[in-house]
């Protein structure tokens, strides 16, 4: 899809810019959000393998109380354990779903790797059932591969895994 190709090119440009890592991720969240008008929340969670917790990073959408999530809890926690993309077409049918907002109907969580180490994940919520197609999944996985390959080594830093974030774009 042409829009995805253009977005991926723009994301590569952001990743290779002189901006700091958090600024790059904030710009990417904004861009991904603009690509998916059915989305109501887009953000990053960073892995802390030592504490087995996910920590909220840059996001756009309503503030969430889920700034720290244990591995295994919820769909994000599930991806922290499996290391694989997960698409929930209907979050109400998910036994492990953590409600972030009453409007959420569907969710996709895509892991981000620095080489072989899972360092973060991209979490997107939609207010539409079955919001994410296979094409969307493949595009978002490519976005996360680019992030991991370009700045994944910067996403290990204590500044990303040791502090809660409550900022919204």
C-alpha positions in Angstrom: 0.0 0.0 0.0 1.4 3.4 -1.0 0.5 5.1 2.3 2.4 2.4 4.2 5.5 2.8 1.9 5.4 6.6 2.4 5.0 6.3 6.1 7.8 3.8 6.4 10.1 6.1 4.5 9.1 9.0 6.8 9.8 6.8 9.8 13.2 5.9 8.5 13.9 9.6 8.1 12.8 10.2 11.7 15.0 7.3 13.0 18.0 8.6 11.2 17.6 12.2 12.4 19.6 14.0 15.0 16.7 14.0 17.5 17.0 12.2 20.8 15.4 8.7 21.1 12.3 9.9 23.0 11.6 12.6 20.5 12.0 10.1 17.6 9.5 7.7 19.3 7.1 10.5 20.0 7.1 11.5 16.3 6.6 7.8 15.3 3.6 7.5 17.7 2.1 10.6 16.2 2.7 9.3 12.6 1.3 5.8 13.3 -1.7 7.4 15.0 -2.4 9.5 11.9 -2.3 6.4 9.7 -5.0 4.7 11.7 -8.0 7.0 12.2 -9.8 4.2 14.0 -7.1 4.2 16.7 -7.7 5.8 20.1 -4.3 5.1 21.7 -0.8 4.4 20.3 2.2 4.0 22.5 5.4 2.2 23.5 6.1 0.0 26.5 9.7 -0.7 27.4 11.0 -4.0 28.9 12.7 -4.3 32.2 13.8 -7.9 32.2 15.3 -7.6 35.7 12.0 -6.7 37.3 9.8 -8.5 34.7 7.8 -5.2 34.2 6.8 -3.1 31.2 7.2 0.7 31.6 5.1 3.1 29.6 7.0 5.3 27.1 5.8 7.9 24.6 2.2 7.6 23.7 -0.8 9.5 22.2 -4.3 9.2 23.5 -6.1 9.3 26.8 -3.9 9.0 29.9 -3.7 5.5 31.2 -3.3 4.1 34.7 -1.3 1.3 33.2 2.1 2.9 33.4 3.7 -0.3 34.7 2.5 -3.8 33.6 3.9 -7.1 34.9 5.1 -9.6 32.3 2.3 -12.0 31.6 -0.6 -9.6 32.5 -2.8 -8.3 29.8 -2.1 -8.4 26.1 1.1 -6.3 26.5 2.4 -8.6 29.3 1.5 -11.6 27.2 3.6 -10.3 24.3 6.5 -9.6 26.8 6.5 -13.3 27.5 5.8 -14.7 24.0 7.9 -12.1 22.0 5.4 -12.4 19.2 2.8 -10.0 17.7 -0.7 -10.4 19.0 -3.8 -9.1 17.4 -7.0 -9.1 19.4 -10.0 -8.5 17.1 -12.3 -8.2 20.0 -10.7 -7.5 23.4 -13.9 -8.5 25.2 -13.2 -12.1 24.1 -9.7 -12.0 25.6 -9.4 -13.6 29.0 -6.1 -11.8 29.7 -7.3 -8.3 28.6 -6.6 -5.3 30.9 -9.3 -2.6 30.2 -7.5 0.7 29.5 -10.6 2.5 28.2 -14.2 1.5 27.8 -14.0 2.5 24.1 -11.4 -0.1 23.2 -12.7 -2.8 20.9 -9.5 -4.2 19.3 -5.8 -4.1 20.0 -2.5 -5.0 18.4 0.8 -5.3 20.2 4.1 -5.7 18.2 7.4 -6.5 19.8 10.6 -4.5 19.2 13.9 -6.3 19.2 17.5 -5.1 19.5 19.2 -8.0 17.8 17.8 -11.0 19.9 16.7 -9.0 22.9 13.1 -7.9 23.3 13.5 -4.2 24.3 10.0 -2.7 23.8 6.7 -3.0 22.1 4.2 -0.9 20.2 0.7 -1.1 21.5 -2.3 0.3 19.5 -5.9 0.3 20.7 -8.9 0.8 18.4 -12.5 1.6 19.0 -13.5 -0.6 16.1 -13.8 -4.4 16.1 -11.3 -6.3 13.9 -9.5 -3.0 13.2 -6.2 -4.5 12.2 -5.7 -6.5 8.9 -2.8 -8.7 8.0 -1.5 -5.8 5.9 -1.6 -3.6 9.0 0.1 -6.2 11.0 2.9 -6.7 8.4 3.4 -2.9 8.2 3.6 -2.4 11.9 6.0 -5.3 12.2 8.2 -3.6 9.6 8.0 -0.4 11.5 9.1 -2.2 14.7 11.9 -3.9 12.9 13.1 -0.6 11.6 12.9 0.9 15.2 14.8 -2.1 16.6 17.5 -2.1 13.9 18.1 1.6 14.1 17.6 2.7 17.7 17.0 -0.6 19.6 20.3 -0.4 21.3 19.2 3.0 22.8 16.0 1.5 24.2 17.9 -0.5 26.8 18.9 2.6 28.6 17.8 3.0 32.3 16.1 6.3 31.3 13.6 4.2 29.3 13.1 1.3 31.7 13.5 2.8 35.1 11.0 5.6 35.1 7.3 5.9 34.6 6.0 8.2 32.0 2.7 10.1 32.1 3.3 12.3 29.2 0.9 12.4 26.3 1.6 13.8 22.9 
